[in-house]
C-alpha cells in the first residue's frame, strides 16, 4: 500500500543518471529547501514512461525551479538511465532504485513484486518532508501532469 498524504516521506539516497548521489533530505536543508515532485515509473524506453517523462521535460520550468524539484525514479541501472536521459533530453535527475532492487519503491509502497518494477506512483512532498498529495496508477495508465501542477499550487 502506498504512503498516504500526511505521512512523513521515507528518506533515501539514490544514484542519478550521472552517478551523483541524491538524497531526499537535501531538499529540506536550510537555504536549499524545495518541495519535491517524486515520480516512480516502471522502465526507461517504454512507451507510456517515455511519453510521461517527455511531457515533464516539455514543461520543465513548472517542475524544476526555486520552489520545486522533480525526481524521477525507476528500477533501471544508472547506465540505462544515462542513455535514456541523454536520448530524450531529460534534464532532471533520473534516479536508479536498482540495488538493493526496489528498496525505495517498496518503502513508498509502489513496487510490484510480480513484475519486478515500480508502478506509476507520484508523491508531492513539502519542504518539511511530509507527503501532501499522492496518486498511484497501474503500469499501463499514464498520469496527468496538470494534476501535479494543481497539487504543487496547493502547497
C-alpha distance (Angstrom), angle and dihedral (degrees) to the residues before:
residue distance angle dihedral
X1 . . .
X2 3.80 . .
X3 3.79 123.4 .
X4 3.80 108.7 -91.5
X5 3.80 130.1 -131.7
X6 3.79 110.5 -87.3
X7 3.81 93.4 35.9
X8 3.80 124.3 114.1
X9 3.80 110.2 -101.2
X10 3.81 112.0 -116.9
X11 3.79 108.6 -112.5
X12 3.78 119.2 -126.1
X13 3.78 143.8 174.8
X14 3.82 114.8 -145.8
X15 3.79 133.9 166.8
X16 3.79 116.4 -113.6
X17 3.79 128.4 -142.3
X18 3.83 89.2 -83.6
X19 3.81 95.1 50.3
X20 3.82 95.0 -104.3
X21 3.80 119.9 136.7
X22 3.80 113.9 -118.7
X23 3.79 119.0 -166.2
X24 3.78 122.8 -166.1
X25 3.81 88.8 -142.4
X26 3.83 89.5 62.0
X27 3.80 87.6 75.1
X28 3.81 91.6 60.0
X29 3.80 94.5 54.9
X30 3.81 116.5 119.6
X31 3.78 110.0 -97.7
X32 3.81 92.1 15.9
X33 3.80 100.8 55.8
X34 3.78 115.2 139.5
X35 3.77 137.3 159.3
X36 3.80 112.0 -105.9
X37 3.78 129.1 -137.4
X38 3.82 101.3 -157.2
X39 3.78 112.7 -166.4
X40 3.82 124.6 -174.6
X41 3.80 117.4 -163.1
X42 3.83 131.4 177.5
X43 3.81 106.2 -123.8
X44 3.79 143.1 -13.6
X45 3.81 117.0 -113.6
X46 3.80 95.2 28.9
X47 3.79 121.0 124.0
X48 3.81 103.0 -115.2
X49 3.82 94.2 38.3
X50 3.79 92.7 48.9
X51 3.80 91.0 48.9
X52 3.80 92.6 50.0
X53 3.80 93.8 48.6
X54 3.81 92.3 45.8
X55 3.82 89.1 54.5
X56 3.81 89.4 53.2
X57 3.81 90.6 46.5
X58 3.79 90.2 52.0
X59 3.82 91.8 51.9
X60 3.80 95.3 34.4
X61 3.81 98.0 136.6
X62 3.81 88.4 64.1
X63 3.80 92.2 54.4
X64 3.81 104.0 34.6
X65 3.80 114.7 44.1
X66 3.82 141.6 103.6
X67 3.82 90.6 -60.1
X68 3.80 104.3 35.5
X69 3.81 140.2 41.5
X70 3.79 123.2 -164.2
X71 3.81 116.3 -147.4
X72 3.81 118.7 -176.9
X73 3.82 117.9 -163.2
X74 3.80 130.3 -166.6
X75 3.79 134.7 160.2
X76 3.81 91.7 -115.0
X77 3.82 122.0 115.2
X78 3.82 119.3 -97.4
X79 3.81 88.4 -111.3
X80 3.80 92.5 57.4
X81 3.80 90.3 46.0
X82 3.81 91.3 50.5
X83 3.80 92.5 55.9
X84 3.82 91.8 42.1
X85 3.81 93.4 49.1
X86 3.80 92.6 47.1
X87 3.79 93.3 46.6
X88 3.82 93.4 48.9
X89 3.82 97.7 37.8
X90 3.81 92.4 -120.3
X91 3.79 108.4 171.4
X92 3.78 99.2 -175.4
X93 3.81 128.6 80.6
X94 3.79 115.6 -75.5
X95 3.79 103.3 -162.1
X96 3.78 124.4 -153.3
X97 3.80 117.8 -136.7
X98 3.80 88.1 177.3
X99 3.80 101.4 121.8
X100 2.91 128.6 61.3
X101 3.78 73.8 27.0
X102 3.79 111.6 -113.8
X103 3.80 96.3 -14.0
X104 3.81 95.0 140.1
X105 3.81 93.0 38.4
X106 3.80 88.2 54.5
X107 3.82 91.6 48.6
X108 3.81 88.4 56.7
X109 3.81 92.3 44.3
X110 3.81 95.9 -118.2
X111 3.82 103.4 108.5
X112 3.81 116.1 115.6
X113 3.80 104.0 -147.2
X114 3.82 94.1 -164.1
X115 3.80 95.0 51.2
X116 3.81 95.9 35.9
X117 3.79 94.7 -131.0
X118 3.77 143.7 85.7
X119 3.78 120.0 -88.5
X120 3.82 119.8 -135.1
X121 3.79 100.5 -72.2
X122 3.79 121.4 163.3
X123 3.79 126.4 -170.3
X124 3.79 130.4 -176.7
X125 3.80 107.7 -153.7
X126 3.79 121.9 -169.2
X127 3.80 126.5 -138.1
X128 3.79 90.9 -92.7
X129 3.83 91.1 58.3
X130 3.80 97.0 -105.9
X131 3.81 121.5 137.0
X132 3.81 105.6 -121.5
X133 3.81 101.3 173.8
X134 3.77 136.1 12.7
X135 3.77 141.1 177.1
X136 3.79 129.1 179.8
X137 3.80 121.9 -162.7
X138 3.78 129.9 -176.1
X139 3.79 121.9 -101.7
X140 3.80 94.6 -92.2
X141 3.82 97.6 41.2
X142 3.82 116.6 94.0
X143 3.79 118.6 -145.8
X144 3.81 127.9 -126.7
X145 3.84 113.5 -114.8
X146 3.82 89.3 -158.3
X147 3.81 87.9 66.1
X148 3.83 88.4 58.3
X149 3.79 90.5 52.4
X150 3.79 91.7 51.3
X151 3.81 91.5 48.6
X152 3.81 92.4 48.8
X153 3.82 91.6 47.1
X154 3.82 89.4 54.2
X155 3.84 92.3 61.1
